[in-house]
Amino acid sequence: MNKTIEDTMVSGLRGIYKRDNNARAMLDSFAARKKAVSVSYADRIAFLVKLSYSEVIRIFKELEGIGCGEFKNGRKGYKTRMEWSHSLISLGEVAKGEAVSVEAINPDDLDAEDDADVPGEVSEQAEGFIQHPFQLRPDQSVTLSLPADLTMKEAQRLAAFIQTIPFE
């Protein structure tokens, strides 16, 4: 990477970290990760860091502005996300002052589960259906693919069906 671009990114990360408490919380969580990811989803980060969805999007856009990755607005069943151009852990460490330079993403260090919805790696969304993500547990989300014209009666039938699934 060009040294000037890297210096701009480092100073930008440290500036955001110093002046923005919400960005600091997000970057601290990145630095604390054990595994890297190439994509982070706004809804998951909001849940993990306890920030509003809109606040996560604002921070993603600011991080995009200093060259940390590319912000992607969710469309056609894909979630709103940040596609990182550098190691997420490294970005957090640089922001905190624990590292002096950002590192490239190492494919061997990636956590495959967080990349499940990356465009091009999932089948095409069926026309007329909408993806509905739901955070079932703190560490687990599920996505229902339902007709765009789902009726109240169909929703009630689906809810009744789901209630019959647990064995408890």
Secondary structure, DSSP 8 states (H G I E B T S, - for coil): --HHHHHHHHHHHHHHHHH-HHHHHHHHHHHT-SSB-SEEEHHHHHHHHT--HHHHHHHHHHHHHTTSEEEE---TT---EEEESS-HHHHHHHHHTS-SS-----GGGB-GGGGTT-TTSS----TTEEEEEEEEETTEEEEEEEETT--HHHHHHHHHHHHTS---
